[in-house]
Structure formats: C-alpha cells, structure tokens
C-alpha cells in the first residue's frame, strides 16, 4: 500500500517492512521497494537455500562412497557453493543477542 510520502508497505501488518517514505512508529525501514520485496521473500529464500544445501549434501555423500576417500566425510567433499549456502543458512538462523 502506498502512503502519502511515497512509501511502500509490504507484509500482512504495517510493522513488517517499509520501503521508502517516512513512516513513524513502524519498526523496520528500508531504502527502496526492491529491498522490501527481498526482505518479504526472505522466509521462502531461506527454505530454498536449505533444500539446495541438502541436495549438495547428498551429492557429497555419493562422492565419498564412489571415490572411497580415505577418512573423508561428506563435509570434506562439499562444493564451494554448498559451503556458501551452509554459512548463509547459519547466519540467517543465528540467535539474535539482545542487549
């Protein structure tokens, strides 16, 4: 929904994401509509990242079995993209420390 200052609100309530404009009293604000859309899609993006990572894990386990890496684990055989996904997932799920 647009407001009189040109802002854009995304989400089911007015405290989810605000893109642009001035919105006093709302918790979160971002600079533009595209950032707001990205934030709104974050839960689905995290789920997609988890599924992709699980796929890479299966491939790594298969690689360990087929190539008979001595003492290697599936984690040792992960592709760089899988490692990036794993790190991003961990970052997204890291508990927020409250002061």
Secondary structure, 3 states (H helix, E strand, C coil): CECCCCCEEECCCCCCEEECCCCCCCCCCECCHHHHHHHHCHHHHHHHHHHHHHHHHHHHHHHHHHHCCCCCCHHHHCCHHHHHHHHHHHHHHCCCCCC
